[in-house]
């Protein structure tokens, strides 16, 4: 296989990507042409604060070509579609070496050890000797969560997920009821259940996340009920955990705070250190939130309802 590589300005990136796909490219990626230089430009945002144009000032567009495809024909067709003279611009092709892409992808996701007892283990590492060592008779308290990366957020690798898992391991009491709001892959709800939680619910606005949570709970042989927000029954929980982002957490403050039972605990993450005070202020009418632990610029906030 070959890749077609060309450059474009910020405003052209989206239209050019679509045109290349329509012309027969198997996939298209857009990269910062100035990456790894002083001119490199960050591009990120939270819900409600996304950049208007999801591209950089100077973009490198990489299109994967089908075997036998003529790059000039694809360029001519794509250029005609998006109104650009691509044949006159600088472009090149490069060979893509043969590889077992499944194995290469899997190699990026190894077992993750969190806290003292938790392991997040992809299915292809079930028999990994390092993981097996955590389950020998000398470490009977180790807890293994089998989880493969998928379409829903949450593989156990992000600092915010680590922080929430560590909080659950350190503070969850046996039998406590748990609500995981924004459950993604279900990793926090599953960890809570395996750590001894009572009734455990996972809620997400994304139907794919609800399905992923149900599937992952079945794989780990634990009872977690996954729901869309509209299906969430009335009631309060002894532990409510939400690993989302600061803006949604502030909007959801009245609802999440009122889901915490008297004496219960609220755990929030997905919050940058600089956002901690404003998120805590949003919850102040109901309970006092403070930073429980921080990592790599992210914080986990927790508080107890009176």
C-alpha positions in Angstrom: 0.0 0.0 0.0 1.0 3.6 -0.5 0.1 6.9 1.2 -0.4 10.2 -0.6 1.0 13.1 1.3 0.1 16.8 0.6 -0.2 20.1 2.4 -3.1 22.6 2.7 -4.2 25.7 4.6 -6.4 25.6 7.7 -9.7 26.4 5.9 -9.1 23.7 3.2 -8.5 20.7 5.5 -12.0 19.4 6.0 -13.2 19.8 2.4 -9.9 18.2 1.1 -10.3 15.3 3.5 -13.9 14.6 2.3 -12.9 15.0 -1.3 -10.0 12.5 -1.0 -12.3 9.9 0.6 -14.9 10.4 -2.2 -12.2 10.0 -4.8 -11.3 6.6 -3.4 -8.8 7.0 -0.5 -9.3 4.3 2.1 -8.6 6.7 5.0 -7.4 10.3 5.6 -5.6 11.8 8.5 -4.8 15.5 9.1 -1.7 16.4 11.1 0.0 19.6 12.2 2.6 20.3 9.5 4.6 22.2 12.2 4.6 19.4 14.8 7.8 19.0 16.8 8.8 22.6 16.0 8.5 25.9 17.8 5.5 26.7 15.5 3.5 23.6 16.7 0.0 24.6 17.6 -2.2 22.8 20.2 -5.7 21.9 19.1 -8.2 20.8 21.7 -11.4 21.8 23.5 -14.1 20.8 25.8 -17.8 20.5 24.9 -19.0 24.0 24.2 -15.5 25.3 23.7 -14.4 23.4 20.6 -12.4 25.3 18.0 -14.5 26.5 15.1 -12.1 25.0 12.6 -10.6 21.6 13.6 -7.4 22.0 11.7 -4.0 23.8 12.1 -2.6 26.8 10.2 -0.5 24.4 8.1 -1.8 20.9 7.6 -0.2 17.7 6.4 -2.9 15.5 4.9 -2.1 11.8 4.6 -4.4 9.6 2.4 -4.1 5.8 2.4 -4.5 4.6 -1.2 -6.0 1.2 -2.3 -3.6 -1.2 -4.0 -3.1 -0.2 -7.7 -4.7 3.2 -7.3 -3.3 6.1 -9.4 -2.4 9.0 -7.1 -2.7 11.5 -9.9 -6.2 10.3 -10.8 -7.3 10.6 -7.1 -5.7 14.1 -6.8 -7.4 15.3 -10.0 -10.8 13.9 -8.9 -10.5 15.3 -5.4 -9.3 18.7 -6.6 -12.2 19.0 -9.0 -14.6 18.1 -6.1 -13.3 20.6 -3.7 -12.3 23.4 -6.1 -8.5 23.1 -5.6 -5.7 22.6 -8.2 -4.0 19.7 -6.3 -1.9 18.7 -9.3 -0.1 22.0 -9.1 0.6 21.7 -5.4 3.5 19.8 -3.8 2.6 16.2 -3.1 4.4 12.9 -2.7 3.7 9.2 -2.1 5.4 6.9 0.4 5.2 3.1 0.8 3.4 1.7 3.8 5.3 -1.4 5.0 3.3 -4.6 5.5 2.4 -5.2 9.1 0.0 -7.1 11.3 -2.0 -4.0 12.2 -4.1 -5.9 14.8 -1.0 -7.0 16.7 0.6 -3.5 16.4 -2.6 -1.9 17.8 -2.9 -4.4 20.6 0.8 -3.9 21.5 -0.1 -0.3 22.5 -2.4 -1.5 25.2 -0.7 -3.6 27.9 -1.8 -4.5 31.4 -2.2 -1.5 33.7 -1.6 -1.7 37.5 -3.6 0.9 39.4 -3.3 1.5 43.2 -2.5 -1.6 45.3 -5.0 -4.1 44.0 -6.4 -3.2 40.6 -5.2 -4.5 37.2 -6.8 -3.5 33.9 -6.0 -6.2 31.5 -6.9 -6.4 27.8 -8.1 -9.9 26.7 -5.0 -10.6 24.7 -2.9 -10.3 27.9 -5.0 -12.8 29.9 -2.0 -15.1 30.3 0.6 -12.4 30.7 3.0 -13.7 33.4 3.3 -10.3 35.1 -0.5 -10.2 35.5 -0.7 -13.8 36.5 1.8 -13.0 39.3 -0.7 -10.6 40.8 -3.2 -13.4 41.2 -1.1 -16.1 42.8 -1.9 -17.3 46.3 0.5 -14.8 47.8 -1.7 -11.8 46.6 -5.3 -12.9 47.1 -6.6 -9.3 47.3 -5.6 -8.5 43.7 -8.6 -7.6 41.4 -8.4 -7.9 37.7 -10.7 -6.0 35.3 -10.6 -7.4 31.7 -11.2 -4.6 29.3 -10.4 -4.1 25.7 -10.1 -0.6 24.1 -13.3 0.1 22.1 -15.6 2.9 21.0 -16.5 4.1 24.5 -14.1 6.2 26.6 -12.1 4.6 29.4 -9.2 2.1 29.0 -7.7 2.8 32.4 -4.7 4.7 30.9 -5.8 8.3 31.5 -4.8 10.1 34.7 -8.4 11.0 35.6 -9.5 7.3 35.3 -6.5 6.3 37.5 -7.5 8.9 40.1 -11.1 7.7 40.3 -10.0 4.1 40.5 -7.6 4.9 43.3 -10.4 6.8 45.2 -12.7 3.8 44.9 -10.0 1.4 46.1 -9.2 3.6 49.1 -12.7 4.7 50.1 -15.4 2.5 48.9 -17.0 0.5 51.7 -18.6 -3.0 51.1 -22.2 -2.9 50.1 -22.4 0.9 49.3 -24.6 1.8 46.3 -22.8 3.4 43.4 -23.8 5.7 40.5 -21.2 6.1 37.7 -22.4 9.1 35.7 -20.7 9.3 32.3 -19.7 5.6 32.5 -18.1 5.3 29.1 -16.6 1.7 29.0 -18.0 1.1 32.4 -14.6 0.7 34.0 -15.4 2.7 37.2 -18.7 0.9 37.7 -17.1 -2.5 37.2 -14.2 -1.7 39.5 -16.7 -0.5 42.2 -18.7 -3.7 41.9 -15.6 -5.9 42.0 -14.4 -3.9 45.1 -17.6 -4.9 46.9 -20.2 -2.3 46.0 -23.9 -3.0 46.3 -26.3 -1.9 43.7 -24.3 -0.2 40.9 -25.6 1.9 38.0 -23.7 3.2 35.0 -25.2 6.1 33.0 -24.1 7.7 29.8 -25.7 9.9 27.1 -24.1 7.7 24.4 -25.9 4.5 23.5 -22.6 2.9 22.4 -21.2 3.5 25.9 -24.3 1.9 27.5 -23.8 -1.2 25.3 -20.1 -1.2 26.1 -20.7 -1.1 29.8 -23.2 -3.9 29.6 -20.8 -6.0 27.6 -17.8 -5.3 29.8 -19.8 -6.1 32.9 -20.7 -9.5 31.5 -17.1 -10.2 30.6 -16.1 -9.4 34.2 -19.0 -11.4 35.6 -20.4 -8.6 37.7 -23.8 -7.0 37.9 -23.8 -3.5 36.6 -27.0 -1.9 35.2 -26.3 0.5 32.3 -28.8 3.2 31.3 -29.3 6.3 29.3 -30.0 9.4 31.5 -33.8 9.4 30.7 -34.1 5.8 32.0 -32.3 6.6 35.3 -34.8 5.9 38.2 -35.3 8.3 41.0 -33.2 7.7 44.1 -29.9 8.5 45.8 -26.7 6.7 46.1 -24.0 6.4 48.7 -21.2 7.0 46.2 -21.7 9.1 43.0 -18.7 9.3 40.7 -18.5 11.4 37.5 -15.4 11.4 35.3 -16.4 13.8 32.6 -15.1 17.3 32.0 -15.3 20.6 33.9 -18.1 22.3 31.9 -20.5 19.4 31.9 -19.8 18.8 35.6 -20.7 22.4 36.4 -23.9 22.2 34.4 -24.8 18.9 36.1 -24.1 20.1 39.6 -27.7 20.3 40.9 -28.6 16.9 39.6 -25.4 15.1 40.6 -25.4 16.7 44.1 -29.0 15.7 44.7 -28.2 12.1 43.7 -25.9 11.8 46.7 -27.5 10.3 49.7 -27.1 12.0 53.1 -23.7 11.1 54.4 -22.7 9.9 50.9 -19.7 10.8 48.9 -19.4 12.6 45.5 -16.3 12.0 43.4 -15.5 14.2 40.3 -12.7 14.1 37.8 -11.9 15.2 34.3 -11.0 18.5 35.9 -7.7 20.4 35.3 -5.9 21.8 38.3 -6.7 25.3 37.2 -10.4 24.5 37.0 -10.7 22.9 40.5 -11.9 26.0 42.3 -14.6 26.9 39.8 -16.0 23.3 39.8 -16.0 23.1 43.6 -17.8 26.5 43.7 -20.6 25.0 41.4 -21.3 22.4 44.0 -20.9 24.6 47.1 -24.7 25.0 47.6 -25.0 21.3 48.3 -21.6 20.0 49.6 -18.1 21.1 50.1 -15.7 19.7 47.4 -11.9 19.6 47.8 -9.0 18.1 45.8 -8.5 14.6 46.9 -5.5 13.9 44.7 -3.8 15.3 41.6 -1.8 13.8 38.7 -0.3 15.1 35.5 -2.2 18.4 35.8 -5.6 16.7 36.5 -7.4 16.5 39.8 -9.9 14.3 41.6 -12.4 16.2 43.7 -14.4 14.6 46.5 -16.9 15.8 49.1 -19.4 14.3 51.6 -23.0 15.3 51.8 -24.1 16.4 55.3 
